[in-house]
Amino acid sequence: MVATGDDFGRVNMFRWPSVQERSKHKTYNGHSSHVTKVRFSAGDNYLLSTGGGDCTVFVWKTDFGVDDAIETPTNRAAEYAPHPDDPDNEGNKEDKSRSNKVQTKSDNRAKEQAATRAKVADDEGDFNLDEDMAAGDEFMAIRPWKGAIKEPTGFKRPPANQDKAPQVSIEPEWVYGYRGSMTKNNLGILKDGSFAYFAAGLGISMTAEGDSQRFFDMHTDDITGMGFSPDQVHCVTGENGRKPVAYIWDGLTMQKKHKLVGNGIVRSIMNVAFSPSGNRVAIVDQSDDHNIAVYDANSGAIVAKSKGDRAKILELAFQDDTTFASAGSKHFKMWTVAAGTLKSRSGSFKNND
C-alpha cells in the first residue's frame, strides 16, 4: 500500500505500485488542514499522520498489518492489567474482565488482519506491471525481435490493476491533540462518564480511564464550537470555513443525527447552544452581521433566523425553548422566537448595570 497526505487534510490509500495517473484510492478525513507527514509503523499495523495547522498527530489502525509492538493506550491497558494469579489482586474482577476484553479484541484483530492480507495477496496476483519496468538487468538490452512481433488480433493486455481502490482500510485509533484556543465550550461530560471534546476536524469521546477514544468524522474543516444536550447524550459542533456546516450527533454512538447548513450561516461557526429541554439549537456565525439561526434539534428543521449584530457575539445561552440571550463585545441582547421569526431587544442587567 501507498499512503499520502494532501493539502486538504485528507489521508489517501493507494495500491502499490501506483503507476497510473488518477488511480483509484480510498480517502480518509479528520485533519482540518494540510497533512505534513504520513508514515507506516514497522509492521504496517499503524499509520501515523501529522497535521500542519491543526497541530495533531493521528494514529490510524490498519486491517492488514502485523503486531509491531507500538505502544498505544489500549496496549498499555493490557500490559498493566493484573495477572490472574497475583494474590494482591484477588477479587479484582473488573480489572480482569477489562484485560480479557482487550486481549479478545487484539486476537480478533489479528485474525481479521491475516484474512485481509490473504485477500490482498490473491487480488494483487492479477497485477501486470509494464514488462520494461520488470525486466531487471535486461531493461537497457537491445531486443531487435520486438519490432517484428505483433499482438494477436483482439489481444488486450491485462489491466495494471489501478482501476480499483485497495481492499484494505484504516480507522482512527488515537488522536493526540486538543483544540484549546479560539473556541467555545470545548469540553463536556457525557452520560456514560466519557469526556467529549474536539481536535482538528474530529469530535472525540474519550473514556474516563483514558484507554479508548471514539470519533465523529463528518466535518471537513476545523471544529470551532461545541454544545451539549441537557441529557448528556447529544453534541452539536460547528466548523470553520466560508460555507460552514454544523452537525448534531450522538456522543455515545458517534452517529450523525442532523446536518445543519445554510439559512444565513455563511462564515465560521463559533457559538452553538442547546435549549434547556434539548429541543432547540442556536447557531451564530462570524460574518460581519453575526447571523443567528435556530433549529429544531429533533427534526433538524430551521425554526427562525436573523442577523445578529455588527458587534462580535461571543456567547449564547437559552432561558427556555423560545428565549435566549447573546452577549459579546459591546453586545447584549435578548431574543424571542415567535411565528418563525427572531425578535430582539437590548439586554438589561437591571440593578446590576
C-alpha positions as CSV (number, residue, x, y, z in Angstrom):
1,M,0.0,0.0,0.0
2,V,1.0,3.6,-0.5
3,A,-0.3,6.3,1.9
4,T,-0.3,10.0,1.0
5,G,-1.4,13.2,2.8
6,D,-2.6,16.3,0.9
7,D,-3.2,20.0,1.3
8,F,-6.9,19.4,2.0
9,G,-6.5,17.4,5.2
10,R,-7.0,14.0,3.6
11,V,-5.1,10.8,4.1
12,N,-5.3,8.6,0.9
13,M,-4.6,4.9,0.4
14,F,-3.4,3.6,-3.0
15,R,-2.4,0.3,-4.3
16,W,1.4,-0.4,-4.6
17,P,2.8,0.3,-7.1
18,S,0.7,3.2,-8.3
19,V,1.6,3.6,-11.9
20,Q,-1.3,5.4,-13.4
21,E,-2.5,9.0,-13.1
22,R,-5.7,9.3,-11.0
23,S,-5.5,5.8,-9.7
24,K,-8.5,4.6,-7.6
25,H,-7.9,5.1,-3.9
26,K,-9.6,5.4,-0.6
27,T,-9.7,8.8,1.2
28,Y,-10.0,9.4,5.0
29,N,-10.9,12.7,6.7
30,G,-10.1,14.0,10.1
31,H,-7.3,16.5,9.8
32,S,-8.6,20.1,9.2
33,S,-5.5,21.4,7.4
34,H,-2.7,20.2,5.2
35,V,-1.2,16.8,6.2
36,T,2.6,17.3,6.6
37,K,3.7,13.6,7.1
38,V,2.4,10.1,6.8
39,R,4.4,7.0,8.0
40,F,3.6,3.3,8.4
41,S,4.9,1.6,11.5
42,A,7.4,-1.2,11.2
43,G,4.8,-4.0,10.8
44,D,2.2,-1.9,8.9
45,N,-0.1,-2.2,11.8
46,Y,-0.4,1.5,12.2
47,L,-0.3,4.6,10.0
48,L,0.7,7.9,11.6
49,S,-0.2,11.3,10.1
50,T,0.6,14.8,11.3
51,G,-1.5,17.9,10.7
52,G,0.1,21.3,10.0
53,G,-2.4,23.9,11.1
54,D,-4.3,21.6,13.5
55,C,-1.2,20.6,15.4
56,T,-2.4,17.0,15.9
57,V,-1.0,13.5,15.5
58,F,-3.4,10.8,14.3
59,V,-2.7,7.1,14.9
60,W,-4.7,5.1,12.3
61,K,-5.2,1.3,12.8
62,T,-4.8,-0.7,9.6
63,D,-6.6,-4.0,8.9
64,F,-3.6,-5.6,7.2
65,G,-0.6,-5.2,9.4
66,V,1.2,-7.5,11.8
67,D,1.8,-6.8,15.5
68,D,4.7,-4.4,15.7
69,A,4.5,-3.6,19.4
70,I,3.5,0.0,19.0
71,E,2.5,1.3,22.4
72,T,-1.0,2.8,22.4
73,P,-3.3,3.5,25.4
74,T,-5.1,0.2,24.6
75,N,-1.9,-1.7,24.6
76,R,-0.9,-0.1,27.9
77,A,-4.2,-1.2,29.4
78,A,-3.4,-4.8,28.5
79,E,0.2,-4.6,29.7
80,Y,-0.6,-3.2,33.2
81,A,-3.7,-5.3,33.8
82,P,-3.4,-7.5,36.9
83,H,-2.2,-11.1,36.5
84,P,-4.9,-13.6,37.4
85,D,-2.5,-15.4,39.8
86,D,-1.4,-12.2,41.6
87,P,-2.5,-12.5,45.2
88,D,-2.5,-8.7,45.6
89,N,-5.3,-8.5,43.1
90,E,-7.6,-11.3,44.2
91,G,-11.3,-10.3,43.7
92,N,-10.5,-7.5,41.3
93,K,-12.9,-8.9,38.7
94,E,-13.5,-5.6,37.0
95,D,-9.8,-5.2,36.0
96,K,-9.5,-8.9,35.0
97,S,-12.6,-8.6,32.8
98,R,-11.2,-5.4,31.2
99,S,-7.9,-7.2,30.5
100,N,-9.7,-10.2,28.9
101,K,-11.8,-7.9,26.7
102,V,-8.6,-6.1,25.5
103,Q,-6.9,-9.5,24.7
104,T,-10.0,-10.8,22.9
105,K,-10.2,-7.6,20.8
106,S,-6.5,-8.0,20.0
107,D,-6.9,-11.6,19.0
108,N,-9.9,-10.8,16.8
109,R,-8.0,-8.0,15.1
110,A,-5.1,-10.4,14.4
111,K,-7.4,-12.9,12.7
112,E,-9.1,-10.1,10.6
113,Q,-5.7,-8.7,9.5
114,A,-4.5,-12.2,8.4
115,A,-7.6,-12.7,6.4
116,T,-7.2,-9.2,4.8
117,R,-3.6,-9.9,3.9
118,A,-4.5,-13.1,2.2
119,K,-7.3,-11.4,0.3
120,V,-5.0,-8.7,-0.9
121,A,-2.3,-11.2,-1.9
122,D,-4.9,-13.0,-4.1
123,D,-6.2,-9.8,-5.6
124,E,-2.7,-8.5,-6.4
125,G,-1.9,-11.7,-8.2
126,D,-3.5,-10.2,-11.3
127,F,-1.2,-7.2,-11.3
128,N,0.7,-6.8,-14.5
129,L,3.2,-4.0,-14.4
130,D,4.7,-3.0,-17.7
131,E,7.3,-5.6,-18.8
132,D,10.0,-3.0,-19.3
133,M,9.7,-2.0,-15.7
134,A,10.1,-5.6,-14.6
135,A,12.9,-6.6,-16.9
136,G,15.7,-6.0,-14.4
137,D,19.2,-6.2,-16.0
138,E,17.6,-6.6,-19.4
139,F,15.9,-3.2,-19.3
140,M,18.6,-1.5,-21.4
141,A,19.3,-4.5,-23.6
142,I,18.8,-4.3,-27.4
143,R,15.9,-6.5,-28.5
144,P,15.6,-6.4,-32.3
145,W,12.9,-9.0,-32.5
146,K,10.4,-6.8,-30.8
147,G,9.7,-4.8,-33.9
148,A,8.7,-8.0,-35.8
149,I,6.4,-9.4,-33.1
150,K,2.8,-8.3,-33.4
151,E,0.0,-8.8,-30.9
152,P,-2.8,-11.2,-32.0
153,T,-6.0,-9.6,-33.3
154,G,-8.3,-8.7,-30.4
155,F,-5.5,-9.1,-27.8
156,K,-5.9,-6.9,-24.7
157,R,-3.2,-6.6,-22.2
158,P,-4.4,-7.3,-18.6
159,P,-5.0,-4.1,-16.7
160,A,-2.4,-2.7,-14.5
161,N,-4.9,-3.2,-11.6
162,Q,-5.2,0.5,-10.9
163,D,-8.9,0.8,-11.7
164,K,-9.9,-0.5,-8.3
165,A,-9.3,1.1,-4.9
166,P,-7.3,-1.0,-2.4
167,Q,-9.3,-3.5,-0.4
168,V,-7.6,-2.6,2.8
169,S,-8.8,0.2,5.1
170,I,-7.7,2.3,8.1
171,E,-9.6,3.8,11.0
172,P,-8.6,6.3,13.7
173,E,-7.1,4.5,16.7
174,W,-5.9,7.5,18.8
175,V,-5.7,11.3,18.3
176,Y,-3.1,13.3,20.2
177,G,-4.1,16.9,20.4
178,Y,-6.8,19.2,21.8
179,R,-8.2,22.5,20.4
180,G,-7.9,24.8,23.4
181,S,-7.7,28.2,21.7
182,M,-10.1,30.4,19.8
183,T,-13.0,28.1,20.6
184,K,-16.1,27.9,22.9
185,N,-17.4,25.2,25.2
186,N,-14.8,22.7,24.0
187,L,-15.1,20.0,26.8
188,G,-18.1,18.2,28.3
189,I,-19.0,15.0,30.2
190,L,-21.4,12.6,28.6
191,K,-24.0,10.3,30.1
192,D,-21.6,7.3,30.2
193,G,-18.9,9.3,32.0
194,S,-16.7,9.8,29.0
195,F,-15.3,13.2,28.0
196,A,-16.3,14.8,24.8
197,Y,-14.1,17.4,23.1
198,F,-12.7,18.1,19.6
199,A,-9.4,18.3,17.8
200,A,-8.8,19.2,14.2
201,G,-12.0,18.1,12.3
202,L,-12.9,15.3,14.7
203,G,-15.4,15.2,17.5
204,I,-13.8,12.9,20.1
205,S,-15.2,11.0,23.1
206,M,-12.6,9.5,25.5
207,T,-13.3,7.2,28.4
208,A,-12.6,8.4,31.9
209,E,-9.9,5.9,32.2
210,G,-8.2,7.3,29.1
211,D,-7.8,3.9,27.4
212,S,-10.0,4.4,24.3
213,Q,-11.5,7.0,22.0
214,R,-14.5,7.2,19.8
215,F,-14.7,9.6,16.8
216,F,-17.2,11.7,14.8
217,D,-15.6,12.4,11.5
218,M,-18.1,14.1,9.2
219,H,-16.6,17.6,9.4
220,T,-14.2,18.8,6.7
221,D,-12.7,21.8,8.4
222,D,-11.6,22.8,11.9
223,I,-14.3,22.3,14.5
224,T,-14.6,25.7,16.3
225,G,-17.6,25.4,18.6
226,M,-19.4,22.7,20.6
227,G,-22.5,22.4,22.7
228,F,-24.0,19.6,24.8
229,S,-27.6,18.5,25.3
230,P,-29.1,18.6,28.8
231,D,-29.4,14.7,28.8
232,Q,-25.7,14.4,28.2
233,V,-26.2,12.3,25.1
234,H,-26.1,14.6,22.0
235,C,-23.5,17.1,20.9
236,V,-23.6,19.9,18.4
237,T,-20.5,21.0,16.6
238,G,-19.8,23.8,14.1
239,E,-16.9,24.3,11.8
240,N,-14.6,26.9,10.3
241,G,-14.9,28.0,6.6
242,R,-16.9,30.1,4.2
243,K,-19.8,27.6,3.9
244,P,-19.7,26.1,7.4
245,V,-21.7,23.1,8.5
246,A,-23.0,22.2,12.0
247,Y,-23.9,18.6,13.0
248,I,-26.0,17.3,15.8
249,W,-24.6,13.8,16.7
250,D,-24.9,11.1,19.3
251,G,-22.0,11.3,21.7
252,L,-22.4,7.7,22.7
253,T,-22.7,6.0,19.3
254,M,-20.9,8.8,17.3
255,Q,-23.7,8.7,14.7
256,K,-25.0,11.7,12.9
257,K,-28.5,12.9,13.8
258,H,-28.8,16.1,11.7
259,K,-26.7,18.2,9.3
260,L,-27.4,21.9,9.7
261,V,-26.3,24.1,6.8
262,G,-27.2,27.4,5.1
263,N,-30.0,29.5,6.5
264,G,-27.9,32.6,6.6
265,I,-24.9,31.0,8.3
266,V,-22.1,32.0,5.9
267,R,-18.8,32.1,7.8
268,S,-17.1,30.2,10.6
269,I,-19.4,29.0,13.3
270,M,-18.1,29.9,16.7
271,N,-21.1,29.6,19.1
272,V,-23.6,26.8,19.3
273,A,-26.0,26.0,22.2
274,F,-28.9,23.7,23.2
275,S,-32.0,24.9,24.9
276,P,-32.7,23.5,28.5
277,S,-35.1,21.0,27.1
278,G,-32.8,19.9,24.3
279,N,-35.4,20.6,21.7
280,R,-33.8,23.7,20.1
281,V,-30.3,24.5,18.9
282,A,-29.0,28.0,18.2
283,I,-26.0,28.8,16.0
284,V,-24.2,32.1,15.4
285,D,-21.6,32.7,12.7
286,Q,-18.6,35.1,12.5
287,S,-19.7,37.1,9.5
288,D,-19.9,40.9,9.7
289,D,-23.6,40.6,10.7
290,H,-23.1,37.6,13.1
291,N,-26.1,35.8,11.7
292,I,-28.2,33.6,14.0
293,A,-30.2,30.5,13.2
294,V,-32.4,28.5,15.5
295,Y,-33.2,24.8,14.6
296,D,-35.5,22.1,15.9
297,A,-33.0,19.6,17.4
298,N,-35.4,16.7,16.9
299,S,-36.1,17.2,13.2
300,G,-33.2,19.4,12.1
301,A,-35.6,21.9,10.5
302,I,-35.0,25.6,10.6
303,V,-37.2,27.4,13.1
304,A,-36.1,31.0,12.7
305,K,-33.1,33.1,11.5
306,S,-32.0,36.7,11.7
307,K,-29.0,39.0,11.5
308,G,-27.4,39.3,14.9
309,D,-25.3,42.4,15.4
310,R,-22.3,44.2,13.9
311,A,-20.6,43.7,17.2
312,K,-19.0,40.4,17.9
313,I,-21.2,37.8,19.6
314,L,-19.2,35.6,21.9
315,E,-21.8,33.7,23.9
316,L,-25.2,32.2,23.5
317,A,-27.5,30.8,26.3
318,F,-31.1,29.7,26.3
319,Q,-33.6,30.6,29.0
320,D,-36.3,28.3,27.5
321,D,-37.2,27.0,24.1
322,T,-38.3,30.4,22.9
323,T,-36.0,32.8,24.7
324,F,-32.2,33.1,24.6
325,A,-29.5,35.7,25.2
326,S,-26.5,36.7,23.2
327,A,-23.5,38.5,24.6
328,G,-20.2,39.8,23.3
329,S,-18.1,42.8,22.7
330,K,-20.4,45.8,23.5
331,H,-23.3,43.5,22.8
332,F,-26.1,42.1,25.0
333,K,-29.4,41.1,23.5
334,M,-32.4,39.0,24.5
335,W,-34.1,37.1,21.6
336,T,-37.6,35.7,21.3
337,V,-38.7,33.0,18.8
338,A,-42.2,33.8,17.6
339,A,-44.1,32.7,14.5
340,G,-40.9,31.7,12.6
341,T,-39.1,35.0,13.3
342,L,-36.5,36.2,15.7
343,K,-37.2,39.4,17.7
344,S,-34.6,41.1,19.8
345,R,-34.4,43.7,22.5
346,S,-31.5,45.2,24.3
347,G,-30.5,43.2,27.3
348,S,-30.5,44.7,30.8
349,F,-28.7,43.8,34.0
350,K,-31.3,45.8,35.9
351,N,-29.8,46.8,39.3
352,N,-26.5,45.2,38.3
353,D,-25.9,47.6,35.3
